Amino acid sequence: IDLSDFRPRAIDVAEDDIVGLSRCAGSYNLEQLALADPDLIIGWIYQLEDDYDVYSEIAPTIALDPVNGPAWIAAGENMAEILGASEAHDAYVAEWETAISELQAQFGDPGDVRVSVVNAFDPETIALQGSATQAGNLVVEAGFDLVETANGDSEVVSQEFLLGIDADVIFVTTNLFEPESYDVFLNETYGANPLRQQLAAVQHGRVSPV
């Protein structure tokens, strides 16, 4: 089953409508942001609080409480209301719910499918994602049997620990700023361990980056 078939469509937004500012080397480039001349700045409190006055001089600035896990739909609803896009948000959520229903139908009983979600922060740091994380919660929402962490959060684990989890499917989330980390993780770090070939997910080609 190609899971990409069940991803909701991306909301069409004109390229010039949204300017994304990546955080690199521990700080944001405020000059770059000012040159973009935004009409509105939205971000998490922890991203904006230190320089809120500076951001506010560039454009009206809204700092939101960070969310993760089950609160992602509510966070999207809040963001859509700010942007005057509530109707588009509701349509997107409806597509998501339909996609989940179709995916569950393909598996029969998704609860019989054991899924592990790991984050490759870098080639040497592997973190298992629990149900309180956004990635883990999406797996739970779909009805699959998630390999849980002790407290539901993200938990750094060893390769040996990960290899001891014989999940049916393994999803590997990667660092947004280093998308190649998945290839390094899969082929050089985790992939270099010969025990990896004993995992059912590997044998059936069910290890996938997300």
Residue frames as a rotation matrix with the C-alpha (Angstrom) as fourth column:
ILE 1
0.581 0.814 0.000 0.00
0.814 -0.581 0.000 0.00
0.000 0.000 -1.000 0.00
ASP 2
-0.456 -0.685 0.567 1.35
0.667 -0.686 -0.292 3.41
0.590 0.245 0.770 -0.99
LEU 3
-0.102 0.429 -0.897 0.63
0.930 -0.279 -0.239 5.59
-0.353 -0.859 -0.371 2.01
SER 4
-0.896 -0.275 -0.348 1.15
0.155 -0.930 0.334 8.71
-0.415 0.246 0.876 -0.10
ASP 5
-0.654 0.719 0.233 -2.25
0.390 0.057 0.919 8.00
0.648 0.692 -0.318 -1.68
PHE 6
0.236 0.814 -0.531 -3.89
0.874 0.061 0.482 8.92
0.424 -0.578 -0.697 1.60
ARG 7
-0.628 -0.478 -0.614 -2.18
0.691 -0.705 -0.158 12.26
-0.358 -0.524 0.773 2.23
PRO 8
0.513 0.820 -0.253 -4.57
0.608 -0.556 -0.567 15.21
-0.605 0.137 -0.784 2.07
ARG 9
0.363 -0.355 0.862 -3.82
0.791 -0.372 -0.486 17.65
0.493 0.858 0.146 -0.72
ALA 10
-0.624 -0.593 -0.508 -1.72
0.748 -0.642 -0.169 20.70
-0.226 -0.486 0.844 0.03
ILE 11
0.483 0.776 -0.405 -3.70
0.617 -0.630 -0.471 23.90
-0.621 -0.023 -0.783 0.37
ASP 12
0.121 -0.418 0.901 -3.00
0.916 -0.302 -0.263 26.12
0.382 0.857 0.346 -2.63
VAL 13
0.637 -0.031 -0.770 -1.25
0.409 -0.833 0.373 29.30
-0.653 -0.553 -0.518 -1.53
ALA 14
0.914 -0.329 0.236 0.35
0.058 -0.469 -0.881 31.80
0.401 0.819 -0.410 -3.84
GLU 15
0.267 -0.907 -0.326 4.13
0.819 0.392 -0.419 31.60
0.507 -0.155 0.848 -3.57
ASP 16
-0.528 -0.537 0.657 4.43
0.226 -0.835 -0.501 35.25
0.818 -0.116 0.563 -2.58
ASP 17
0.423 0.825 0.374 1.76
-0.198 -0.319 0.927 35.08
0.884 -0.466 0.028 0.14
ILE 18
0.996 -0.082 0.042 3.88
-0.016 0.299 0.954 33.34
-0.091 -0.951 0.296 2.78
VAL 19
0.286 -0.958 0.003 7.54
-0.546 -0.165 -0.822 33.91
0.788 0.233 -0.570 3.62
GLY 20
0.920 -0.008 -0.392 9.17
0.278 0.718 0.638 31.16
0.277 -0.696 0.663 5.67
LEU 21
0.358 -0.824 0.439 12.10
-0.755 -0.532 -0.383 31.99
0.549 -0.195 -0.813 7.91
SER 22
0.615 -0.192 -0.765 14.26
0.316 0.949 0.016 29.07
0.722 -0.252 0.644 8.96
ARG 23
0.827 -0.401 0.394 16.16
-0.545 -0.399 0.738 29.07
-0.138 -0.825 -0.549 12.21
CYS 24
0.690 -0.685 -0.233 19.77
0.392 0.625 -0.675 28.25
0.608 0.375 0.700 11.50
ALA 25
-0.317 -0.948 -0.023 22.87
0.472 -0.137 -0.871 28.46
0.823 -0.287 0.491 13.69
GLY 26
-0.445 0.146 -0.884 20.72
0.896 0.063 -0.440 29.26
-0.009 -0.987 -0.159 16.72
SER 27
-0.476 0.286 -0.832 19.24
0.151 -0.905 -0.398 32.57
-0.866 -0.315 0.388 15.54
TYR 28
0.434 0.676 0.596 16.88
0.799 0.017 -0.601 34.13
-0.416 0.737 -0.533 13.03
ASN 29
-0.708 -0.632 0.317 18.01
0.704 -0.592 0.392 36.56
-0.060 0.500 0.864 10.37
LEU 30
0.063 0.782 -0.620 15.93
0.619 -0.518 -0.590 39.60
-0.783 -0.347 -0.517 11.26
GLU 31
-0.449 -0.284 -0.847 17.41
-0.416 -0.773 0.479 41.62
-0.791 0.568 0.229 8.39
GLN 32
-0.993 0.111 0.029 16.21
0.086 0.555 0.827 38.95
0.076 0.824 -0.561 5.96
LEU 33
-0.313 0.935 -0.168 12.75
0.924 0.259 -0.280 39.10
-0.218 -0.242 -0.945 7.51
ALA 34
-0.021 0.277 -0.961 12.64
0.179 -0.944 -0.276 42.90
-0.984 -0.178 -0.030 7.32
LEU 35
-0.786 -0.346 -0.513 13.62
-0.423 -0.304 0.854 42.80
-0.451 0.888 0.092 3.64
ALA 36
-0.817 0.541 0.197 10.69
0.569 0.703 0.427 40.44
0.092 0.461 -0.883 2.97
ASP 37
-0.876 0.453 0.167 8.41
-0.462 -0.887 -0.015 43.25
0.141 -0.090 0.986 4.21
PRO 38
-0.728 0.622 -0.287 5.72
0.592 0.782 0.194 40.95
0.346 -0.028 -0.938 5.68
ASP 39
-0.207 0.764 0.611 2.22
-0.327 -0.642 0.693 42.15
0.922 -0.056 0.383 6.53
LEU 40
0.709 0.465 0.530 2.04
-0.672 0.218 0.708 39.81
0.213 -0.858 0.467 9.52
ILE 41
-0.458 -0.842 -0.285 4.45
-0.583 0.526 -0.619 37.68
0.671 -0.118 -0.732 11.58
ILE 42
0.702 0.656 0.278 3.22
-0.669 0.474 0.572 34.53
0.243 -0.588 0.772 13.32
GLY 43
-0.208 -0.782 -0.588 5.37
-0.307 0.623 -0.720 32.18
0.929 0.031 -0.370 15.40
TRP 44
0.414 0.274 -0.868 5.65
0.644 0.585 0.492 30.25
0.643 -0.763 0.066 18.63
ILE 45
0.986 0.017 0.165 6.26
-0.103 -0.718 0.688 32.20
0.130 -0.696 -0.707 21.84
TYR 46
0.578 -0.814 0.050 9.66
0.325 0.287 0.901 30.58
-0.748 -0.505 0.431 22.39
GLN 47
0.041 -0.546 0.837 10.73
0.999 0.024 -0.033 31.74
-0.002 0.837 0.547 18.92
LEU 48
0.153 0.182 0.971 9.61
0.539 -0.839 0.072 35.33
0.828 0.513 -0.226 19.29
GLU 49
0.817 0.400 -0.416 9.71
0.553 -0.338 0.762 36.30
0.165 -0.852 -0.497 22.95
ASP 50
0.062 -0.880 -0.471 13.37
0.846 -0.204 0.493 37.40
-0.530 -0.429 0.732 23.14
ASP 51
-0.903 -0.426 -0.058 13.04
0.309 -0.738 0.600 39.86
-0.298 0.523 0.798 20.24
TYR 52
-0.092 0.971 0.221 9.30
0.951 0.152 -0.269 40.47
-0.295 0.186 -0.937 20.23
ASP 53
0.386 0.225 -0.895 9.69
0.173 -0.970 -0.169 44.27
-0.906 -0.089 -0.413 20.15
VAL 54
-0.605 -0.675 -0.423 11.98
-0.348 -0.254 0.902 43.99
-0.716 0.693 -0.081 17.13
TYR 55
-0.775 0.393 0.496 9.55
0.618 0.638 0.460 41.72
-0.135 0.663 -0.736 15.28
SER 56
0.179 0.943 -0.282 6.69
0.839 -0.296 -0.456 44.09
-0.513 -0.155 -0.844 16.10
GLU 57
-0.010 -0.259 -0.966 8.57
-0.212 -0.943 0.255 46.98
-0.977 0.207 -0.046 14.50
ILE 58
-0.938 -0.346 0.005 8.81
-0.095 0.271 0.958 44.98
-0.333 0.898 -0.287 11.27
ALA 59
-0.506 0.837 -0.211 5.11
-0.277 0.074 0.958 43.98
0.817 0.543 0.195 11.20
PRO 60
0.251 0.655 0.713 2.22
-0.953 0.040 0.299 43.14
0.168 -0.755 0.634 13.55
THR 61
-0.596 -0.623 -0.506 3.38
-0.470 0.782 -0.409 40.04
0.651 -0.006 -0.759 15.42
ILE 62
0.549 0.776 0.311 1.36
-0.779 0.340 0.528 37.24
0.304 -0.532 0.790 16.99
ALA 63
-0.647 -0.762 -0.022 3.08
-0.661 0.575 -0.482 34.80
0.380 -0.298 -0.876 19.36
LEU 64
0.433 0.856 -0.283 1.24
-0.647 0.514 0.563 31.51
0.627 -0.061 0.776 19.89
ASP 65
0.225 -0.286 0.931 1.58
-0.790 0.507 0.347 28.85
-0.571 -0.813 -0.112 22.56
PRO 66
-0.579 -0.494 -0.649 3.49
-0.786 0.549 0.284 25.89
0.216 0.675 -0.706 21.06
VAL 67
0.453 0.764 0.460 1.51
-0.791 0.582 -0.189 22.72
-0.412 -0.278 0.868 20.54
ASN 68
-0.711 -0.585 -0.391 2.29
-0.693 0.679 0.244 19.12
0.122 0.444 -0.888 19.76
GLY 69
-0.953 0.254 0.164 0.52
0.196 0.932 -0.306 15.81
-0.231 -0.260 -0.938 19.54
PRO 70
-0.341 0.916 0.210 -3.30
0.920 0.371 -0.126 15.78
-0.193 0.151 -0.970 19.73
ALA 71
0.161 0.447 -0.880 -3.60
0.383 -0.850 -0.361 19.60
-0.909 -0.279 -0.308 19.69
TRP 72
-0.777 -0.617 0.123 -2.46
0.365 -0.282 0.887 19.97
-0.513 0.735 0.444 16.08
ILE 73
-0.306 0.738 0.602 -5.98
0.866 -0.047 0.497 20.38
0.395 0.673 -0.625 14.66
ALA 74
0.641 0.535 -0.551 -6.88
0.738 -0.627 0.250 23.02
-0.211 -0.567 -0.796 17.26
ALA 75
-0.149 -0.783 -0.604 -3.62
0.335 -0.615 0.714 24.84
-0.930 -0.096 0.354 16.50
GLY 76
-0.819 -0.112 0.563 -4.45
0.572 -0.068 0.818 24.82
-0.054 0.991 0.120 12.81
GLU 77
0.178 0.972 0.155 -7.93
0.934 -0.217 0.284 26.14
0.309 0.095 -0.946 13.57
ASN 78
0.483 -0.088 -0.871 -6.43
0.536 -0.757 0.374 28.98
-0.692 -0.647 -0.319 15.59
MET 79
-0.592 -0.789 -0.164 -3.99
0.280 -0.392 0.876 29.84
-0.756 0.473 0.453 12.82
ALA 80
-0.587 0.439 0.680 -6.72
0.778 0.074 0.624 29.69
0.224 0.895 -0.385 10.17
GLU 81
0.499 0.805 -0.319 -8.91
0.864 -0.492 0.109 32.07
-0.069 -0.330 -0.941 12.19
ILE 82
0.090 -0.574 -0.814 -6.04
0.302 -0.763 0.572 34.56
-0.949 -0.297 0.105 12.40
LEU 83
-0.845 -0.534 -0.022 -5.54
0.093 -0.188 0.978 34.37
-0.526 0.825 0.208 8.64
GLY 84
-0.138 0.882 -0.450 -9.22
-0.762 -0.385 -0.522 34.44
-0.633 0.271 0.725 7.79
ALA 85
-0.448 -0.128 -0.885 -8.99
-0.776 0.548 0.314 30.95
0.445 0.827 -0.344 6.31
SER 86
-0.452 0.302 0.839 -11.31
-0.657 0.523 -0.543 28.96
-0.603 -0.797 -0.038 8.58
GLU 87
0.640 0.753 -0.151 -13.28
-0.638 0.412 -0.650 27.56
-0.428 0.513 0.744 5.67
ALA 88
0.337 -0.619 -0.710 -10.13
-0.665 0.377 -0.645 26.23
0.667 0.689 -0.284 4.00
HIS 89
-0.655 -0.590 0.472 -9.00
-0.741 0.384 -0.550 24.73
0.144 -0.710 -0.689 7.33
ASP 90
-0.017 0.745 0.666 -12.31
-0.666 0.489 -0.564 22.94
-0.746 -0.453 0.488 7.85
ALA 91
0.796 0.290 -0.532 -12.15
-0.605 0.431 -0.670 21.51
0.035 0.854 0.518 4.33
TYR 92
-0.104 -0.933 -0.344 -8.59
-0.720 0.309 -0.621 20.32
0.686 0.184 -0.704 4.94
VAL 93
-0.629 -0.074 0.774 -9.54
-0.711 0.458 -0.534 18.58
-0.315 -0.886 -0.340 8.20
ALA 94
0.471 0.861 0.194 -12.46
-0.633 0.483 -0.605 16.90
-0.614 0.162 0.772 6.43
GLU 95
0.582 -0.345 -0.736 -10.05
-0.618 0.401 -0.676 15.58
0.529 0.848 0.020 3.79
TRP 96
-0.524 -0.817 0.240 -7.74
-0.755 0.316 -0.575 14.35
0.394 -0.482 -0.782 6.53
GLU 97
-0.282 0.500 0.819 -10.56
-0.687 0.490 -0.536 12.46
-0.669 -0.714 0.206 8.25
THR 98
0.781 0.550 -0.296 -11.63
-0.583 0.470 -0.663 10.91
-0.225 0.690 0.688 4.95
ALA 99
0.185 -0.818 -0.545 -8.04
-0.692 0.285 -0.663 9.88
0.697 0.499 -0.514 4.22
ILE 100
-0.635 -0.383 0.671 -7.78
-0.768 0.406 -0.495 8.23
-0.083 -0.830 -0.552 7.64
SER 101
0.231 0.827 0.513 -11.00
-0.623 0.531 -0.575 6.29
-0.747 -0.186 0.638 7.07
GLU 102
0.807 0.038 -0.590 -9.81
-0.554 0.395 -0.733 5.07
0.205 0.918 0.340 3.68
LEU 103
-0.226 -0.967 -0.114 -6.44
-0.761 0.248 -0.599 4.08
0.608 -0.048 -0.793 5.09
GLN 104
-0.467 0.122 0.876 -8.05
-0.741 0.486 -0.463 2.11
-0.482 -0.865 -0.137 7.92
ALA 105
0.629 0.776 0.042 -10.29
-0.592 0.514 -0.621 0.33
-0.504 0.366 0.782 5.43
GLN 106
0.439 -0.551 -0.710 -7.25
-0.687 0.304 -0.660 -0.80
0.580 0.777 -0.245 3.46
PHE 107
-0.616 -0.780 0.111 -5.73
-0.631 0.404 -0.662 -2.43
0.471 -0.478 -0.741 6.54
GLY 108
-0.018 0.670 -0.742 -8.90
0.269 0.718 0.642 -4.03
0.963 -0.188 -0.194 7.87
ASP 109
0.909 0.199 -0.366 -7.90
0.397 -0.149 0.906 -3.79
0.125 -0.969 -0.214 11.52
PRO 110
0.432 -0.796 0.424 -5.06
-0.168 -0.533 -0.829 -1.23
0.886 0.287 -0.364 11.74
GLY 111
0.605 -0.161 0.780 -4.65
-0.796 -0.130 0.591 -2.13
0.006 -0.978 -0.207 15.41
ASP 112
0.887 -0.291 0.360 -2.93
0.234 0.953 0.193 -5.31
-0.399 -0.087 0.913 14.26
VAL 113
0.532 -0.714 0.455 -0.19
0.528 -0.140 -0.838 -3.26
0.662 0.686 0.303 12.56
ARG 114
0.606 -0.409 -0.682 2.66
0.641 -0.256 0.724 -2.31
-0.471 -0.876 0.107 14.90
VAL 115
0.644 -0.297 0.705 4.28
0.439 -0.611 -0.659 1.00
0.626 0.734 -0.263 13.92
SER 116
0.212 -0.665 -0.716 7.49
0.845 -0.243 0.476 2.58
-0.491 -0.706 0.511 15.17
VAL 117
0.833 0.006 0.554 8.20
0.321 -0.821 -0.473 6.27
0.451 0.572 -0.685 14.55
VAL 118
0.268 -0.820 -0.505 11.77
0.853 -0.041 0.520 7.44
-0.447 -0.570 0.689 15.04
ASN 119
0.996 -0.021 -0.082 13.40
-0.049 -0.932 -0.360 10.82
-0.069 0.362 -0.929 14.56
ALA 120
0.296 -0.944 0.147 16.86
0.952 0.278 -0.128 11.05
0.080 0.178 0.981 13.03
PHE 121
0.870 -0.016 -0.493 17.98
0.147 -0.945 0.291 14.31
-0.471 -0.326 -0.820 14.61
ASP 122
0.252 -0.819 -0.516 21.40
-0.967 -0.238 -0.094 13.51
-0.046 0.522 -0.852 13.21
PRO 123
0.174 -0.166 -0.971 23.16
-0.506 0.830 -0.233 10.27
0.845 0.532 0.061 12.18
GLU 124
-0.710 -0.563 -0.423 24.10
0.067 0.544 -0.837 9.51
0.701 -0.622 -0.348 15.78
THR 125
-0.883 0.431 0.188 20.96
-0.326 -0.271 -0.906 10.62
-0.339 -0.861 0.380 17.64
ILE 126
-0.658 0.690 -0.303 17.87
0.098 0.477 0.874 8.44
0.747 0.545 -0.381 17.32
ALA 127
-0.851 0.428 0.303 14.68
-0.450 -0.297 -0.842 9.32
-0.271 -0.853 0.446 19.18
LEU 128
-0.722 0.692 0.003 11.59
0.661 0.688 0.301 7.17
0.206 0.219 -0.954 19.46
GLN 129
-0.811 0.475 0.341 8.41
-0.424 -0.879 0.217 9.25
0.403 0.031 0.915 19.06
GLY 130
-0.854 0.509 -0.111 5.60
0.440 0.589 -0.678 8.55
-0.280 -0.628 -0.726 21.53
SER 131
-0.160 0.922 0.353 1.88
0.967 0.074 0.244 9.31
0.199 0.380 -0.903 21.36
ALA 132
0.448 0.303 -0.841 2.30
0.585 -0.811 0.020 12.81
-0.676 -0.501 -0.541 22.83
THR 133
-0.630 -0.660 -0.409 4.38
0.034 -0.550 0.835 13.89
-0.776 0.512 0.369 19.83
GLN 134
0.045 0.701 -0.711 2.70
-0.795 -0.406 -0.451 15.05
-0.605 0.586 0.539 16.66
ALA 135
-0.400 -0.256 -0.880 4.12
-0.824 0.521 0.222 12.24
0.402 0.814 -0.420 14.52
GLY 136
-0.996 -0.004 -0.089 3.24
0.038 0.887 -0.459 9.58
0.081 -0.461 -0.884 17.08
ASN 137
-0.485 0.872 -0.066 -0.23
-0.183 -0.175 -0.967 10.97
-0.855 -0.457 0.244 17.64
LEU 138
-0.088 0.436 -0.896 -1.02
-0.984 -0.178 0.010 10.82
-0.155 0.882 0.445 13.91
VAL 139
-0.737 -0.228 -0.636 -0.21
-0.366 0.926 0.092 7.10
0.568 0.301 -0.766 13.98
VAL 140
-0.900 0.435 -0.040 -2.51
0.239 0.413 -0.879 6.63
-0.365 -0.800 -0.476 16.98
GLU 141
-0.283 0.825 -0.489 -5.28
-0.609 -0.549 -0.573 8.64
-0.741 0.135 0.658 15.30
ALA 142
-0.257 0.130 -0.958 -5.05
-0.909 0.305 0.285 6.30
0.329 0.943 0.040 12.32
GLY 143
0.701 0.656 0.279 -5.70
-0.712 0.624 0.321 3.40
0.036 -0.424 0.905 14.70
PHE 144
0.355 -0.649 -0.673 -2.32
-0.126 0.680 -0.722 1.68
0.926 0.341 0.160 14.42
ASP 145
0.903 -0.142 -0.405 -0.47
0.428 0.372 0.824 0.08
0.033 -0.917 0.397 17.34
LEU 146
0.611 -0.683 0.401 2.26
-0.379 -0.697 -0.609 2.63
0.695 0.220 -0.684 18.10
VAL 147
0.115 -0.686 -0.718 5.47
0.798 0.494 -0.344 1.55
0.591 -0.534 0.605 19.82
GLU 148
0.851 0.401 0.341 5.12
0.132 -0.790 0.599 3.82
0.509 -0.465 -0.724 22.87
THR 149
-0.339 -0.916 0.213 7.76
0.004 -0.228 -0.974 5.59
0.941 -0.329 0.081 24.95
ALA 150
-0.685 -0.003 -0.728 7.79
0.684 0.343 -0.644 5.67
0.251 -0.939 -0.233 28.73
ASN 151
-0.494 0.484 -0.723 5.95
0.381 -0.627 -0.680 9.02
-0.782 -0.611 0.125 29.00
GLY 152
0.487 0.759 0.432 4.62
0.696 -0.038 -0.717 9.45
-0.528 0.650 -0.547 25.47
ASP 153
0.693 -0.293 -0.659 7.20
-0.403 -0.915 -0.018 12.07
-0.598 0.278 -0.752 24.55
SER 154
0.724 -0.569 -0.390 10.24
-0.319 0.225 -0.921 11.85
0.611 0.791 -0.019 22.30
GLU 155
0.789 -0.427 0.441 12.86
-0.322 0.323 0.890 9.57
-0.522 -0.845 0.118 23.87
VAL 156
0.204 -0.814 -0.543 16.47
-0.946 -0.021 -0.323 9.19
0.252 0.580 -0.775 22.73
VAL 157
0.828 0.115 0.549 17.27
-0.283 0.931 0.230 5.49
-0.485 -0.346 0.803 22.34
SER 158
-0.269 -0.961 0.068 20.23
-0.530 0.206 0.822 3.38
-0.804 0.185 -0.565 21.34
GLN 159
-0.302 0.088 -0.949 20.51
-0.907 0.281 0.315 1.45
0.294 0.956 -0.005 18.08
GLU 160
-0.956 -0.107 -0.274 20.30
-0.032 0.964 -0.264 -1.76
0.293 -0.244 -0.925 20.08
PHE 161
-0.613 0.789 -0.043 17.03
0.013 -0.045 -0.999 -0.67
-0.790 -0.613 0.018 21.64
LEU 162
-0.045 0.598 -0.800 15.61
-0.867 -0.421 -0.267 0.29
-0.497 0.682 0.537 18.26
LEU 163
-0.523 -0.235 -0.819 16.68
-0.701 0.665 0.257 -3.00
0.484 0.709 -0.513 16.73
GLY 164
-0.986 0.164 0.024 14.89
0.112 0.765 -0.634 -4.80
-0.123 -0.623 -0.773 19.53
ILE 165
-0.201 0.954 -0.222 11.56
-0.344 -0.281 -0.896 -3.32
-0.917 -0.104 0.384 18.40
ASP 166
-0.895 -0.136 0.425 10.37
0.290 0.546 0.786 -5.56
-0.339 0.827 -0.449 15.62
ALA 167
-0.175 0.857 -0.485 7.65
-0.289 -0.515 -0.807 -3.26
-0.941 -0.001 0.338 14.28
ASP 168
0.253 0.373 0.893 5.73
0.726 0.536 -0.430 -4.05
-0.639 0.757 -0.135 11.09
VAL 169
0.561 -0.043 0.827 6.35
0.624 -0.634 -0.456 -0.53
0.544 0.772 -0.329 9.78
ILE 170
-0.019 -0.602 -0.798 9.06
0.842 -0.440 0.312 2.00
-0.539 -0.666 0.515 10.66
PHE 171
0.766 0.208 0.609 8.63
0.503 -0.784 -0.364 5.70
0.401 0.585 -0.705 9.84
VAL 172
-0.158 -0.882 -0.445 11.73
0.962 -0.238 0.130 7.87
-0.221 -0.407 0.886 10.06
THR 173
0.918 0.387 0.090 11.12
0.396 -0.906 -0.146 11.60
0.025 0.170 -0.985 10.53
THR 174
0.027 -0.983 0.182 14.11
0.970 -0.018 -0.242 13.72
0.241 0.183 0.953 9.59
ASN 175
-0.230 -0.237 -0.944 15.58
0.560 -0.825 0.070 17.07
-0.796 -0.513 0.323 10.54
LEU 176
0.766 0.638 0.077 13.89
0.448 -0.445 -0.776 19.75
-0.461 0.629 -0.627 8.43
PHE 177
0.694 -0.538 -0.478 17.19
-0.603 -0.797 0.021 21.55
-0.393 0.274 -0.878 7.92
GLU 178
-0.484 -0.873 -0.055 19.10
-0.798 0.416 0.436 18.35
-0.358 0.255 -0.898 7.05
PRO 179
0.546 0.830 -0.115 16.86
-0.801 0.477 -0.362 16.18
-0.246 0.290 0.925 4.85
GLU 180
0.197 -0.549 -0.813 19.84
-0.577 0.605 -0.548 14.04
0.792 0.577 -0.198 3.90
SER 181
-0.438 -0.389 0.811 20.02
-0.899 0.217 -0.381 12.82
-0.028 -0.895 -0.444 7.51
TYR 182
0.586 0.702 0.405 17.57
-0.651 0.705 -0.280 10.04
-0.482 -0.099 0.870 6.63
ASP 183
0.796 -0.319 -0.515 19.91
-0.294 0.540 -0.789 8.59
0.529 0.779 0.336 4.01
VAL 184
-0.265 -0.945 0.193 22.86
-0.630 0.018 -0.777 8.75
0.730 -0.327 -0.600 6.36
PHE 185
-0.177 0.307 0.935 20.82
-0.931 0.256 -0.260 7.26
-0.320 -0.917 0.240 9.20
LEU 186
0.760 0.630 0.157 19.45
-0.537 0.746 -0.392 4.44
-0.364 0.214 0.906 7.07
ASN 187
0.875 -0.381 -0.300 22.58
-0.067 0.518 -0.853 3.55
0.480 0.766 0.428 5.11
GLU 188
-0.019 -0.995 0.102 25.52
-0.194 -0.096 -0.976 4.44
0.981 -0.038 -0.191 7.35
THR 189
-0.549 -0.176 0.817 24.44
-0.801 -0.170 -0.574 4.44
0.240 -0.969 -0.048 10.97
TYR 190
0.102 0.705 0.702 21.41
-0.740 0.526 -0.420 2.29
-0.665 -0.476 0.575 11.62
GLY 191
0.837 0.302 -0.457 21.78
-0.546 0.513 -0.662 0.53
0.035 0.804 0.594 8.27
ALA 192
-0.033 -0.949 -0.313 25.34
-0.764 0.226 -0.604 -0.52
0.644 0.219 -0.733 9.06
ASN 193
-0.383 -0.040 0.923 24.15
-0.808 0.498 -0.314 -2.78
-0.447 -0.866 -0.223 11.87
PRO 194
-0.859 -0.016 -0.511 23.80
-0.359 0.730 0.581 -6.34
0.364 0.683 -0.633 10.46
LEU 195
-0.799 0.600 -0.032 20.94
0.425 0.527 -0.736 -7.08
-0.425 -0.602 -0.677 12.87
ARG 196
-0.481 0.622 -0.618 18.86
-0.585 -0.753 -0.302 -4.58
-0.653 0.216 0.726 10.93
GLN 197
-0.629 0.192 -0.753 18.24
-0.679 0.336 0.653 -7.16
0.379 0.922 -0.081 8.22
GLN 198
-0.902 0.298 -0.312 16.41
0.390 0.872 -0.295 -9.33
0.185 -0.388 -0.903 10.74
LEU 199
-0.671 0.670 -0.318 13.63
-0.145 -0.539 -0.830 -6.76
-0.727 -0.511 0.459 11.20
ALA 200
-0.152 0.718 0.679 10.32
0.790 0.501 -0.353 -7.53
-0.594 0.483 -0.644 9.52
ALA 201
0.688 0.443 -0.574 9.88
0.103 -0.843 -0.528 -3.91
-0.718 0.305 -0.626 8.39
VAL 202
-0.108 -0.827 -0.552 13.25
-0.706 -0.327 0.628 -4.02
-0.700 0.457 -0.549 6.63
GLN 203
-0.738 -0.195 0.646 12.66
0.152 0.884 0.441 -7.42
-0.657 0.424 -0.623 5.05
HIS 204
-0.005 0.847 0.532 9.33
0.919 0.214 -0.332 -6.25
-0.395 0.487 -0.779 3.59
GLY 205
-0.630 -0.350 0.693 10.53
0.670 -0.696 0.257 -2.81
0.392 0.626 0.674 2.54
ARG 206
0.446 0.890 0.098 8.40
0.648 -0.396 0.651 -0.98
0.618 -0.227 -0.753 5.10
VAL 207
-0.051 -0.497 -0.866 10.92
0.797 -0.543 0.264 1.58
-0.602 -0.677 0.424 6.32
SER 208
0.182 0.269 0.946 9.98
0.873 -0.487 -0.029 5.01
0.453 0.831 -0.323 5.03
PRO 209
-0.854 -0.450 -0.262 11.04
0.519 -0.783 -0.344 8.64
-0.051 -0.429 0.902 5.56
VAL 210
0.289 0.935 0.207 8.36
0.908 -0.336 0.249 11.19
0.302 0.116 -0.946 6.45
